[in-house]
Amino acid sequence: MRHDYSKISRDFVRALRGRRSQIAFSRRLGYRTNVLYVWEAGRSFPTAAAAFRAAARVGVDVRLALTRFYRRAPAWLESVDPTSPEGVAALLDDLRGRTAISELAHAAGKSRFAVARWVRGEAEPRLHDFFLLIEAASLRLLDFLAAFVEPSRLPSIQKAWTELEATRRAAYDLPWTQAVLRALELTDYQRLSRHTPGWIAARLGITVEDEQECLKLLARTGQILYRGGHWRLREVLAVDTRRDAEAERRVKGWWTSVAVERLRSAEGGIFSYNVFAVSEADLQRIDDLYRAYFRQMRSIIAQSEPSERVVLASLQLVPLDTRTVGPISPPEVSKAGPVV
């Protein structure tokens, strides 16, 4: 998704200011000049740390906002102030996981030198560059912004947010829509002289009725349009299914059942399991490794061309004893749909 990061930054600062005057808010932040005018006009931008401090000054619990974004507090948040330059660097470094600096820089369209300094805390990114890196590293900028500010107060993302919510709801209500979207990206589909009913169904192993139902829903929610004899994606969206906890559990269970069905039919794929006893500390290390794997996989997916296969990644890490309730699970998001 293409964003105007400068406009988003200006809207973000404006939303934090609320009904306060620019001068009053500038003084509240400790500035003698009307720095809010400069920021909102786009003549200059605050650092990410300064923006976090401004959010804290108006009552935003920055730690809680980041926890909402992650869904559970990351380890670094326990010992680092998120409104400090060190906190910003820790956040960026954590989000990139094992993605190489060069890969992140390429995805962001920034120099490797600049990105390395930001991630290592040797320099502070300005807010628009920070938002750019959040998107490049996580593909979840809209959810990040929503953790701090009500999206309706950010004009630059309102349309994109509405589309994202519609996409998320489709993923909950009819999960096969996500696989159908990926099928529409396939080079083999694009080479067809025109759309052939049943082609997607045969490729994905679903019924023609399922294919038709998915296409109707995707068209109704504005995610695809029919042009030049083919169904085409209006825009590739990254979808995090965790916003609705109950719906998330249902869709996770649904995709897990798809993986089980394919296992039983011996249609190929990698299926493995390991039941083991481990220390609490090593379970946390395994959990961290599990999440890092997902982040690195997202990075590969985001840059993968051409689109030749539709793939389901279904992984579980589940403590079986009663000391921990429920599965440990990473974010569900890919280049254009949930990875569950």
C-alpha positions in Angstrom: 0.0 0.0 0.0 1.3 3.4 -0.9 1.0 6.0 1.8 1.7 9.7 2.0 3.9 9.5 5.1 4.4 13.2 5.4 0.6 13.8 5.4 0.1 11.0 7.9 2.7 12.6 10.2 1.0 16.0 10.0 -2.4 14.4 10.7 -1.0 12.4 13.6 0.5 15.5 15.3 -2.8 17.4 14.6 -4.8 14.6 16.2 -2.6 14.7 19.3 -3.1 18.4 19.6 -6.8 18.1 19.6 -8.6 21.3 20.4 -5.6 23.0 21.9 -4.1 25.9 20.0 -0.7 25.3 18.3 1.0 27.8 20.6 -0.5 26.3 23.8 0.4 22.8 22.8 3.9 23.9 21.8 4.4 25.4 25.2 3.0 22.4 26.9 5.7 20.3 25.1 8.4 22.7 26.4 9.0 24.7 23.3 9.3 28.5 23.3 8.4 28.7 19.6 5.3 27.6 17.8 6.8 24.3 16.7 3.4 22.8 16.1 2.8 25.2 13.2 6.0 24.0 11.6 5.2 20.3 12.2 1.6 20.6 11.0 2.7 22.6 7.9 5.1 19.9 7.0 8.1 22.3 7.1 9.8 20.0 9.6 8.9 16.9 11.5 9.4 15.8 15.1 11.5 12.8 15.8 9.6 9.6 16.6 10.6 9.9 20.2 9.3 13.5 20.4 6.0 12.4 18.9 5.7 9.6 21.5 6.5 12.2 24.3 3.8 14.4 22.9 1.4 11.6 22.9 2.2 10.9 26.6 1.7 14.6 27.4 -1.9 14.4 26.2 -2.7 11.2 28.2 -1.8 8.4 25.7 -0.3 5.5 27.6 2.5 4.7 25.1 3.4 1.4 26.7 -0.3 0.3 26.6 -0.6 1.5 22.9 2.4 -0.5 21.9 1.1 -3.5 23.8 -2.2 -3.3 21.9 -0.2 -3.2 18.7 1.9 -6.2 19.6 -1.1 -7.8 21.5 1.3 -8.7 24.3 4.1 -6.6 25.7 7.4 -7.3 24.0 10.4 -8.1 26.3 12.2 -4.9 25.5 9.3 -2.7 26.7 9.9 -3.8 30.3 13.3 -2.2 30.5 13.3 0.6 28.0 11.3 3.9 27.9 9.3 3.8 24.7 9.3 7.6 24.5 13.1 7.7 24.4 15.4 7.4 21.4 16.5 4.1 22.8 12.9 3.0 22.9 12.3 3.9 19.3 15.5 2.0 18.2 14.4 -1.0 20.2 11.0 -1.0 18.6 12.4 -0.8 15.1 15.0 -3.5 15.8 12.4 -5.8 17.3 10.0 -5.3 14.3 12.6 -6.1 11.8 13.5 -9.4 13.5 16.0 -11.2 11.5 15.5 -9.2 8.4 18.8 -7.8 7.2 19.3 -4.1 7.3 19.8 -4.1 3.6 16.5 -5.8 3.0 14.6 -3.4 5.2 16.3 -0.4 3.6 15.3 -1.7 0.2 11.7 -2.2 1.2 11.6 1.3 2.7 13.4 2.9 -0.3 16.0 4.4 2.1 19.8 4.1 2.3 21.2 1.2 4.2 23.4 3.6 6.1 20.4 5.7 7.3 18.3 2.7 8.3 21.2 1.1 10.1 21.8 4.2 12.2 18.1 4.4 13.1 17.8 0.8 14.1 21.0 0.9 16.2 19.9 4.1 17.9 22.8 6.1 16.5 20.4 8.6 14.9 16.8 9.5 15.4 14.3 9.0 12.6 11.9 11.8 11.9 8.3 10.9 12.3 7.5 10.4 8.6 10.6 8.2 8.1 9.6 6.3 11.3 6.2 5.5 10.0 7.7 4.4 6.7 9.9 1.9 8.6 7.0 0.7 10.6 5.2 -0.2 7.4 8.3 -1.7 5.8 9.1 -3.8 8.8 5.6 -4.9 9.8 3.1 -4.1 7.0 0.8 -2.9 9.8 1.2 0.9 9.9 -2.6 1.4 10.0 -2.9 -0.8 13.0 0.0 0.9 14.6 -1.6 4.3 14.2 -4.9 3.0 15.4 -3.3 1.9 18.7 -2.5 5.6 19.4 -5.2 7.6 17.7 -8.7 7.0 16.5 -8.4 6.5 12.7 -11.3 8.8 12.1 -9.1 11.6 13.3 -6.5 10.9 10.6 -8.0 12.1 7.3 -5.0 10.7 5.3 -5.8 7.1 6.3 -9.6 7.1 6.7 -10.3 5.5 3.3 -7.5 3.0 3.6 -8.7 2.1 7.2 -12.3 1.6 6.0 -11.0 -0.7 3.2 -8.8 -2.6 5.7 -11.7 -3.1 8.1 -13.8 -4.5 5.2 -11.0 -6.8 4.2 -10.6 -7.9 7.8 -14.3 -8.7 8.1 -14.2 -10.7 4.8 -11.3 -12.7 6.2 -13.4 -13.5 9.3 -16.6 -14.3 7.5 -15.3 -16.2 4.5 -11.7 -17.2 5.0 -11.3 -18.6 1.5 -11.4 -15.1 0.2 -7.8 -14.6 1.2 -6.6 -17.6 -0.8 -8.8 -16.4 -3.8 -7.1 -13.0 -3.6 -3.7 -14.7 -3.8 -4.9 -16.8 -6.7 -5.8 -13.7 -8.6 -2.1 -12.6 -8.2 -0.8 -15.7 -9.8 1.1 -15.3 -13.1 -0.8 -18.3 -14.5 -4.2 -16.6 -13.9 -3.0 -13.3 -15.4 -1.9 -15.3 -18.5 -5.4 -16.6 -19.1 -7.1 -14.9 -22.1 -10.0 -14.1 -19.8 -11.4 -15.2 -16.4 -12.4 -18.9 -16.5 -15.0 -19.9 -13.9 -13.7 -22.8 -11.9 -10.0 -22.2 -12.7 -9.4 -20.7 -9.2 -11.4 -23.5 -7.6 -9.3 -26.2 -9.3 -6.1 -24.4 -8.4 -7.0 -24.1 -4.7 -8.9 -27.4 -4.2 -12.2 -25.7 -3.4 -15.7 -25.9 -5.0 -16.8 -23.7 -7.8 -19.6 -22.5 -5.5 -16.9 -21.4 -3.0 -15.0 -19.6 -5.7 -18.1 -17.7 -6.9 -19.1 -16.8 -3.3 -15.6 -15.5 -2.6 -15.5 -13.4 -5.7 -18.9 -11.9 -5.0 -17.8 -10.9 -1.5 -14.5 -9.5 -2.6 -16.2 -7.4 -5.3 -18.9 -6.2 -2.9 -16.3 -5.0 -0.4 -14.3 -3.3 -3.1 -11.2 -5.4 -3.0 -11.4 -6.6 -6.6 -12.9 -5.3 -9.8 -13.6 -6.9 -13.2 -11.5 -5.3 -16.0 -10.1 -6.5 -19.3 -11.7 -9.9 -18.9 -10.1 -10.6 -15.5 -10.7 -10.1 -11.9 -8.0 -7.7 -10.6 -7.0 -6.6 -7.1 -7.7 -2.9 -6.4 -4.9 -2.8 -3.9 -2.8 -5.3 -2.0 -3.6 -5.0 1.7 -1.9 -6.5 4.7 -4.4 -7.9 7.1 -3.9 -8.5 10.8 -6.7 -10.8 12.0 -6.1 -10.1 15.7 -8.3 -7.0 16.1 -11.4 -9.1 17.0 -10.2 -11.7 19.4 -13.2 -14.1 19.1 -13.2 -13.8 15.3 -9.5 -14.4 15.3 -9.8 -17.6 17.2 -12.5 -18.8 14.8 -10.5 -18.1 11.7 -7.3 -19.6 13.2 -9.2 -22.8 13.9 -10.7 -22.7 10.4 -7.3 -22.5 8.7 -5.8 -25.1 11.0 -8.6 -27.4 9.9 -7.7 -26.8 6.3 -4.1 -27.8 7.0 -5.4 -31.0 8.8 -7.6 -31.8 5.8 -4.6 -31.5 3.4 -2.5 -33.7 5.8 -5.2 -36.4 5.7 -5.4 -36.3 1.9 -1.6 -36.6 1.6 -1.6 -33.7 -0.9 1.9 -32.6 0.0 3.3 -30.0 2.3 5.5 -30.1 5.4 3.8 -31.5 8.5 5.7 -32.2 11.6 5.3 -32.2 15.4 7.5 -32.5 18.5 6.3 -33.0 22.0 8.9 -32.0 24.6 9.6 -30.8 28.1 11.5 -27.5 28.5 12.4 -24.8 31.0 10.3 -21.6 31.2 13.3 -19.7 30.0 13.9 -21.9 27.0 10.2 -21.8 26.2 10.5 -18.1 26.0 13.5 -18.4 23.7 11.5 -20.8 21.5 8.6 -18.4 21.5 10.9 -15.5 20.5 12.4 -17.7 17.7 8.9 -18.6 16.5 7.9 -14.9 16.2 11.2 -14.0 14.5 10.6 -16.7 12.0 7.2 -15.2 11.1 8.7 -11.7 10.8 11.4 -13.0 8.4 8.8 -15.0 6.4 6.7 -11.8 6.0 9.7 -10.0 4.7 10.4 -12.7 2.1 6.7 -12.7 1.1 6.5 -9.0 0.7 9.4 -8.9 -1.8 8.7 -12.2 -3.6 8.1 -12.0 -7.4 6.6 -13.4 -9.5 3.5 -14.9 -7.7 3.5 -18.6 -8.7 2.1 -20.5 -5.7 -0.6 -20.0 -3.1 0.6 -21.3 0.2 -0.8 -21.8 3.7 1.6 -21.6 6.6 0.1 -23.2 9.7 2.3 -23.4 12.8 1.4 -24.0 16.4 3.3 -23.7 19.6 1.0 -24.9 22.4 1.9 -25.5 26.1 0.0 -28.7 27.0 0.2 -28.3 30.8 -2.1 -26.1 32.8 0.4 -23.5 33.8 -0.1 -21.6 30.6 -3.6 -21.3 29.1 -4.0 -21.1 25.3 -1.5 -21.2 22.4 1.4 -18.8 22.0 0.9 -17.3 18.6 2.6 -14.7 16.4 1.0 -11.9 14.4 -1.0 -13.2 11.5 -0.1 -11.0 8.5 1.5 -11.2 5.1 2.0 -9.2 2.0 -1.7 -9.2 1.4 -3.5 -11.5 3.8 -3.2 -13.3 7.1 -0.6 -16.0 7.6 -2.3 -18.3 10.1 
